[in-house]
Amino acid sequence: MATPRITSGGNGPRRALVTGVTGQDGSYLAEFLLDRGYKVFGLVRRTSALRHERIEHLEGRLELLTGDLTDQGSLYRALDLAQPHEVYNLAAQSFVPTSWSEPVLTAEVTALGPMRLLEALRLVAPEARFYQASTSEMFGKAPPPQRETTPFHPRSPYGVAKVYAHFATVNHRESYGTFAVSGILFNHESPRRGEEFVTRKVTRAVGRIAAGLQHELRLGNLDARRDWGDARDFVRAMWAMLQQDEPRDYVIATGVTHSVRELVQLAFARAGLEWRQHVRVDEDLLRPAEVDHLVGDASLAHAELGWRPLVDFETLIADMVDHDMALAEREARARAATSIP
């Protein structure tokens, strides 16, 4: 049977398919699009756990489709069902330390997954616009500031996989005329960030220490510097890239860098705690190949997208700490309620 082809014409709301919709970025992007009148489809993997905490509040507004970036057939089906005008690929194995312990899985999902989706898009939805979530980890060892023309020098299997996906997106744009773009996003955080990532690991620990649920936080390199922004700012840039007349790739960053040590100091101070009493450096948490200094130059996005970050680093960390202190207080009350006298 011939593969159905989707056209972007017709009346009604614009339709978007978001992979990785249960993640931090996916949940905020789904909210952003729904608030603009889109009909939004989220691609989710079939798992034994059915709860999707980050998108529970969108129940009834968001339509979920089952699929996986490692299964080509499921991508054809999802595109056929969603009939999208825009496709946002945010799914990946995105935790950098895991990419060293599971490099082949990282390549299957993070590198080949976008290629599978691009191929499905080419055959099923050639007129849809495509966004690929690239990352500052592709720059790796390249000297700062990093911009669109900076050569890539990835320092992890994750970064390597993302470089493959980035150039697959460029190749489809140049080979087939696909409106395909990559957002080279620097670190962006929020209260919905996964607890394995250093920002949330820190703010989660601050909340638990303040509530008496733990006493120590172990971290790796405190001197590593990152350009941290707010995820809610960054999803605005994703959408803006697909609204341009011509497709091109953009660096999205705040242009301001902070060390992990600064992050720790700010987070503990927010809770009235002395960080040196609780933080321990654990050499087992050091990366095999460190990315020491990432700071992005988003001048092109400023000029062409009209995009600028609205939330500064201090406000972001305060928001995350406040959220995690409230979460830890609820955990402490629940533990006290179930304890045996």
Secondary structure, DSSP 8 states (H G I E B T S, - for coil): -------S-SSS--EEEEETTTSHHHHHHHHHHHHTT-EEEEEE---S----GGGGGGBTTEEEEE--TT-HHHHHHHHHHH--SEEEE--S---HHHHHHSHHHHIIIIIHHHHHHHHHHHHH-TTSEEEEEEEGGGTTTS-SSB-TTS-----SHHHHHHHHHHHHHHHHHHHH---EEEEEE--EE-TTS-TTSHHHHHHHHHHHHHTTS---EEES-TT-EE--EEHHHHHHHHHHHTTSSS---EEE--S--EEHHHHHHHHHHHTT--GGGTEEE-GGGS-SS---B--B--HHHHHHH-----S-HHHHHHHHHHHHHHHHHHHHHHHHHH---
